[in-house]
Amino acid sequence: MKSTLKSAMCVALVASAGYSAGALAQAIKFEDLRAGTYQTEPFHTQVVFSVSHFGLTNFYGMFAGASGTLSLDPAKLADSKLNISVDVASVSTTVPLLTEELKGHDWFDAAHFPVATFVSTAVVPTGKDTASITGNLTLHGVTKPVELSVQLVGASVNPLSKAYSVGFEVSGTIKRGDFGIKTALPMVGDNVKLRIAGAFEAKK
């Protein structure tokens, strides 16, 4: 009931601001984006991960509260830069006991390694609205190169914040053992699939 009411309120706010569905973000190409420096919009940036659980199911979790910057040059996409950080203690799952366990010493050890960071080293366009981004991921005190696939979702002025915004869908796979997180291997899988909703607002 609460989520339905919240959704209705958002729709009402958008409508009252004079925006129609057609005024919201539309799928566009990289070349259509505005160049400049963007900051992470934390409320709509989500880092979702999944891992095999005993080979029976894929279990999902999430990190929230990302922060960082995106330097975007649509004319020379390869010159774009991304630097983003995530609060490790923000990890959450559908099992409260497991959520607390993941924060502990045997898993992410958030007390000693409170932040995970990704700093891009190369951006390679693979299509009009897709790219491959390589960078250094620091997690659990270990830094390793990671390659991610990027899909441009859309861009427009956000009807609520009034800021020009861009959104991306990012995916990739890492091995948690490479970062020293080896608890319950191999019963709980080594391959961790990442799916990231990245929202960015242009700096004023």
N, C-alpha and C positions, 0 to 999 in steps of 0.2 A: 504494500500500500504506500509506504514511504517513498520507495523508488519511483512508483508511478506518479506520485504527487510531485516529486523532484523533477521528473522528465517534463511533466505538464508545465511546471513553472519556467523551465528553460525555454520551452517552445513559446510560452507567453511573452517572455522577455525578448526573444528574438523577433517575434511578431510585432511587439510594441515598438521595437527599434526601427521598424519599417523594412525589415529584411524578409525576402521570400526565399524559398528553397533554392531558386536559381542564383541567388546572391551569395550562397555559401560556397565553400571550397570546391573547385572543379579540378578534375584530373588534367594536368598540363605537362609540358615538356620542360626539361632543365633550362632551355634557352629563354623560356617565358618568365623565369624567376627574377626577382630583384636582387642585384648584387649588394653585398654588405655584410655586416656582422650581426649574427642572431644569437639570442640567449635561449637556453633550454626553458621550455614551459613545463614545469614539473608536474602539474596536475594531470596532464594528458600524455606524459612520457612514461611508458611502462616497459620494464624489462622482464619478460616471461621466459622461464626455462623449463625444460622437461628432461626427465631421465628415466631409463628403464628400471622398473621396480620388480626384481626377481624374474625378469623376463615375462611377466604376466600383464603388466599395464605400463603406460607411460604416465609418470607422476609429475604434476605441474606445481610450480611455485612462481613467486613474483618479487621483484624489487621495485621500489618507488622512490620519489623524491630526488630524481636526477638533477644535476646542475652542470653548467658548462657553456661553451660557446661554439658556434659554427661560423666560420669565415667562408662565405659563398661567392664564387665568381663564375656565373653561368657561361660567360664567354670563354673562360679557360677553367673548365671544371677541375682539371688536374691540379690547379693551384689552390683549390679549396682545402680548408683545414677543419678538423673536428677535435675538440678536447672536452671530454665529458666524464663526470664522476658520479658514483652511486654510493649511497650510505648502505653499507653491508647489513647493518642492524635493522634495515627496513624490510628484510626478507620476510615473506609471509606464505603460508600454505593453508589448506583447509583443515589441518590438524594442529591445534594450538600447541600440543606437547612437542610435536616435531618441529614446529616453527622455533620454539625456544632451543631445542636441541641443535638445530642448524646454526644458531648464533654462537654455539659453544665451541670449546677447544677442539673437539674431534672433527668438526666440519669447517665452517667459515672462520671461526675464531674472531668474531667481530671486536672483541675487547683489544686484541693485539693488532688486528688488521681492519680498521674501521671503514676504510674507503677502497672501492674498486675503481680504477681509472682506465680510460681508453683514449689514446692519443694517436691520431692518424699519421701515417707516413707516406701514403700514396692513395690517390683517387683515380680510377680508370673508368671512363664512360664505357658502358657495354650496350647502350641503346639510347633512344631519345629521352627515356624516363627511368633508366636503370644504370647502375654503376657498381663497381667492385671497390671496396675500401679496405685497405690494409693498414694495420696500426699495431701499437704495443698495448696489450692488455696487462694491467697489473692487478693481480688477485691473490689474496692469501700470502702476500709478501713476495710473490714471484712474478716476473715480467716475461711475457712470451708474445711473439708475433701472431696475429689473428687476422684472417680474411673474412669479410662480411659482404653479403649481397644487399644492395640498396634498391628499393623501388619507391619512386616519387609518388605520393598519394594525391596531393593537391596543394593549392596555395590560394590565399585570399585575405582580405581584411577580416579578422575575427569580429563578429557582430557584437560580442560582449566586451572584449578588452580593447577593441578599436585598433589593435596592432596588426600590421601585416604579418601573416603567419604562413609557415610551410610545414608540411608533414610528410614523414617517410615511414615505410615499413622495412625493417632490417632483419636479416636472418643469417644464421651461421651455426657452426658446431665447434665446440672446444672439448678437450679431454681434461676432466677435473684432476686426474692423476698428475698431469703435467704441471699443475699448480700446487701440488703437495696435498691435495684433498683426497685421501685414499681410503677413508673409512668405508667398510662394507664392500670393497671391491672383491670380486666382480659381481656379487649378488645384486648390488645396486650399480647400475651401469656407469661406465667411464665416460661415454659420449654424452655430452650435455648439449641439447639443442636450444638455441636462443632465438627468440622472436621478439623484436623490439618495435614499439610504436614510438617514434621520435617526433616530438612537436617543438617547434622553434618560433620565437617571435623576434622581429627585427628590432634592434636597439634604436631608441630614439636619439 
